[in-house]
Each structure stands twice: as structure tokens, then as C-alpha cells.
């Protein structure tokens, strides 16, 4: 029997854990792109809108 004061499930809300995982994933991706585009001697274009790595 459902009571009128029952709380709805809160499984679909944005949590602090989800934000931390998202920021960590974006940071790792930025480090990976930076390594491939700037630090390698023969870079490939990994980020579509980024300028070439030549100086």
C-alpha cells in the first residue's frame, strides 16, 4: 500500500560523485590530447577544432 507521504526515488539526480567523475574524465582527456598534440614529435590531430602543433 502506497502512503501519500512516500518520497520518490532519487536515483536520477546529478550527484557530487557524477560531477567528480566528469571533471576527472575531462582532465584525463585534456592531458591525453596535450601529450599527443604538443609533446610527441609527429602529432596527429585528436581534437578537431585545435590549431596545428607546429611552432
Secondary structure, DSSP 8 states (H G I E B T S, - for coil): ---TT-----TTS--HHHHHHHHHHHHHHHHHHHIIIIISSS----STT---S--
